[in-house]
């Protein structure tokens, strides 16, 4: 039983003095008199609790602002763009000069049925975040798949600045290969300067460090980075969050593409990608950047980093068998070279000790050095250097 019902019953029906009732139930006399007057006016309705909501709310969001929030949310969703609370707030401030908190925007969208409250997510402070301090300090790169209108699969290669999230190069290709990576990287550094480092996954078009059990040579992209003095960083296998910035960019890009008419060919897809990159870099606020500025603003706000140089020799050990013609093959910087050993060593198991261009070939059974050479990258075949017609008899290991 409510306290209002007890007070009214004691005063009206039991005829007890108001002061005594107020003392027994620890209520003020003004409230007791108000309850009695309400009962005599409204009857039994006086027993029910009343809302404490104020009759007026001066700070309530106006209907015009509510309509603007809803319209902005729907427009961004229809265009396939980010429609989060921070983005909506940025658009309201920059395009409509309306300042509203993100919590107000969220409540408005929940009331309108445009947002379903999600369960509590993992705390943000549980994530280990990193960000380059300067533009060109680190470029992230990745490849993703996009389908044309006829179902044809096309691959899109992205180069993204880690500091500013600026999309430096987004290009569509029938297939992404190492030459494509080298070509897009070369064009991008011609426009934006050489980065201090790159961060990619372990795709063979980026690195061959896992090829052949880790004994493979550098590919053309790795060779280019060494020549330019650019530090190459690769994510651990099965850890895509290491390249999370470019992964998130690709998700945003695909959301936008799904809201557009499906491209019929690769050229039309490239036109759509160019439109998206222009919007993403210059018109779209990024929630991870200071003041939610567009990436192009952050990319030009600080001096660009430059390579610090590298002096790393690529050492590797390779086991092979000399073929019947007395040759072995070696892949270096994406090219296959044939090294002459000599017919006397045909079918001999060997060990190759390789330090960039310097190569030593050893007999795997005895450890004898069969040949030492510096690889001549200008020619595919590396001759033995012995005079034509030299004895073919294999030298005895203990003359």
N, C-alpha and C positions, 0 to 999 in steps of 0.2 A: 504494500500500500504506500502511495506517495505521501510525502510530508504535507503537500498542499491539501490532500483529502483529510488527513488527520487534523490539521489546523481548522479547516472549515467545519468539520464534524464537531470538534470540541467547542467552537464558538457559537455556531448556529443551532446545532441540535442539543448539545449538552448545556448550553447557556453558561459556560464557564467564562470568567473575566478574561479579557484579551491579554492583560499583563501576565496573568498566571499561565496561560497557554503559551505565550511567547517564551517565558522562562523555562517551561517544561520541554519545549521543542527547540530551544536555542535559535529563535528567529526574531527578526525585528518587528516592532509593532506596526510600522508603516506597511510592511509586506503582508502582515496578518489582515489589516484593514483592507488592503488592496484585494486580497483573496476573497474576503467576505463580500466586498462590493461586486467583484466579478461574478460570484455565485448568484447573487440576487439579480444580476443583469442577464447572465448567460445560462444559468441553471447548471446541469451536470457537466457541461462543456468546460467549466472552470476547473474540474478535477484533472484534465489532461494537460501535460507539460506543453509549454509554448516555445516556439523557435526563438533563439537568441540572435538571429541574424539581424543586422542593422537595417533600418528602413532605407537608408541611402548608403552608397559606396562611392565616394568621390574618386578613389584610385582605380576603379574598375576599368578594364580595357574597353575602349569604345567599340561600338558595333562596326564602325568604318575600319578600324585597325584589325579587328577579328576577320572581317571579310578580306582585307588585304593579305593577311597571313595565310588564309586558306587558298586564295587565288595564287599567291606566289608558290606555295607548296605544289599545287596541282600543275602549274606551268612548268616548274622544274622537273617534276616526275614525267610529264608528257614529253619533254625534250630529252629525256634520258640523262639528265644531269644530277649531280649531288643535291639532295633536298633535305639535308640534315638541319638541325636547329641553328647551328652556327652559320651555315650558308644562308639560310632564310634571314637571319638577323643582319648579315652583311648586306644583302640585297635591299632590305628595308631601310638601312641607314644610308646607303650610297645612292639608291635610286628614288627613294620616297621621303628621305629625311625623317624617318620614324625610328625612334629608339625604344626597343622592347627587349627584355631579358630573354635568354634562351629558355628558362623555366616557364615563363609566360607563354612563349610560343609552343612549348611542349604541351602545356595544359590545354591551350586552345585547340591544337590538333587532335588531342585525345578526345576532347568534348565533341569535336566535329566528326569523330570516327575515322580520321585519316591516319592515325597512329595507334597501334596496339601496344600497350605497355609491356615491355619485355621483362623477363625475370632478371634478377640482379646478376650482372656479368662479373667476370674476373677483374679484380681491382687493377687500375692502370699502373699503380706503382709496383706491381708484380712483374711487369715487363722490363727487360733491359733494353733501353733505347739508345741509339747512337745516331749522330748527325755530324757530317763534315762541317768544319768551322768556316771554310771559304768555298766560293764557287770554284769548280774545276779541281777541287781537292780529291774528289772521287766521283767517277761516273759508273752508274749501274747499267747493266744491259741484260736483256732477256728476249726470248722469242715466244710468241703465242700464235694460236691458230684462229682464223676467221673464215667463215664459209660465205661464198658468193651465192647469188640467187639460184643458180642451178645446182647447188650443193658442192661445188668444187672447193677443196680445202686450199687456203692461201696462208702463208706464214708471214707474220708481221714482226719486224725487228725494231727494238726500242733502245735508244741511248738516253739516260736520264741523269741529270746532275743531282748528286746526293744532298748537297747543301740546300739548294733552292727548289728542288723537285721540278725544275724546268725540263720540259721534253725537248732535247736537243736534236733528235733525229727519230722519226717514226716512219718506216718504209715497208711497203708490201712486196713480197717476193713469192715466186712459185715455190722456191725452197731455199731456206737459209743455209748457206755453206760458209766455209772459212773465207773464200774469196769475197763473198758478200759482206761478211763481217769486216774484213780489211778495207773494202771499198767504202762502206758507210762510215767507218771510223775515220778514214783518211779525209773524206769530205767534211766530216763534222769538225775535226781539228783544224782544217783550213779556215773554217768560219769562226770557231769559238776558242781556238788555242788548244795546246796540248795539256791534258789533265795530269795530275800528279800520280793518280792510280786508277785502276779499274776494278770493279767487283762484279763477277758473273757466277753463274752456276758452272757445272762441269761438262757442259755439252762439248762434243768433239770439235765444233766450229769455234769454240773459245779456247780450249786447252786439250792437250793429249796426255796429260800427266797420269791418267789411269789407263791409257791405251797400252795393250801388250803387257799388262801386269805392272805398269809403271816404268817400263824400259823404253818407251817410245821417245822419239825426238820431238822438238818443238814444232808446232805448226806455223803457218805464215803469220798468223795474228800474234802469237807469242814472240816470234822473231821480231816483228815490227815494234812491239812494246819494249823489247830489250834495246833495240837500236835507238829508240826515242828516250830511253831512260825512264819509262813509265813502270811503276810497281804494279804487278798483277796479283790480284787477290781473288780467290775462289771460295765459294761456300762449301761447307761440309756436305757430303751426300745425305739426302733425305732431310735437309734443313732449309726449306724454301724461305723461311722467315728472315734469313740473313739478307736476302735480296728483296725484302718486303716492300720497299718504296716503289721499285719498278713493277712488282707484282700488283700492288694496289693501283698503280697507274693503269695497268692493263685491264683491271677489273672496271675502273671508271670508264675507260675507252670503250670496252665492249658494251657496257650499259647504254652508252650514248649511241653506238652503232645499231643496237637493237631497236632504238626509237626512230631510226632513219629507214627510208626505203632500201631494201637489200641491193647492193651493187651487182651489176651484171658482169663486170670484168675487173681485172686487177687495176686498170687505169682509173676506173670510177671509184674503186675502193681507195686508191691513193688520194684522190680528190677529197673524199670524205675524211680521211685521216688528216690531211692538211687543214681542213676546216676545224676539226676537233682540236688539233694542236694549237691553232691560233686562238681559239676560245679558251683552252686550258691555260695557256701561258700568259695571256694578256687580259682576260676578262673574268676568269673564274677565281674566287677567293680560295685560298688553301688554308684549312684549319690548323695545320701544323706550323705555319709560318707566322712571324710576328705581325700583329695587327691584321692577320688574315689577308695579307697582300697576295696578289697574283704572283706566280713563280717568276715571271720575267722581271718583276720589280726586285725581288730578292736576289736574282742572278746578277744584276748590275749594281747592287748596293755596296758590295765589298770588292776589294782587289782579288783577282783570280790567282789561285795557286798554280805553281809550275812544277815540272818534274825535278826531283832532287838527284836523279842519276842512279844508275845501277852498275854493279861490277860483279855479277854472278856468272860463273862459268857453269855450263850445263854438263855435269858428269853423269855418265850412264855406263852400264855393263851389259853387253849383249852376247848371248851364246848362239852359235850357228854352226852349220856344216858347209864346207866348201863344195860347190856343185861340181859335176863331172868336167865342166869346162875350166875349172880353176878360178871361179869367181864367187863372190858373196855380194849381197845387196845391202844397202843401208839407206834408210829414209832420214833426210835432214831438211828441216824447215819446209816440210810438205812435199819435197821432191825425192824421187828414188834414184840412187846412184849405184853403179856397179863398180866394185873394187876388185882389181886383178890380184890374185894370190899366186897363181901358177899351177899348171897341170900336175906337177909332182905332189901337190897337196890336195888333190881331188878327194872328196868324201872324208876329209879330215875334220873332226870336231874342233872348233876354235872358240876362243873368247876374245871379244872386241872391247877394249878399254877406250872410251870416247870422252873427250873433253872439248866440247864445241867442234872445231874443225880438226883438232889433233887426234889421231887414231893410232892405236897400237893393236896388232893382231897377234895373238898367242896361240900356240898349240895347247889345246885343253888337257891333253894327257901329260905332256912334259913341262909345260910352262915356257917353252922356247918362244922367243919373239920371232915371228915369221915375217912381219912387215910393219914398218912405221911410215906414216904418211900424214900430210896435211891435205885435207879434202879441198880439191879445186872445184868450186861451185860453178865454174864456167863450162865444165864439161861433164857429161853424164857418166862416161867410163873413165876410171882411174887406172891407167896402165901400170904394170909392175916396174917399168923403167929398165928392165933387163934388155940387153941387145937382142935383136932378132936372131934366131938361130942358136941362142945360148943353150947349154946342155939342159935337158929336161929331167935328168936323173935327180931324184930327191936327195938332198944332202943327208948324210948320216948324222944322227944326233951327237955321236961321240967320234969325230974323225981321228 
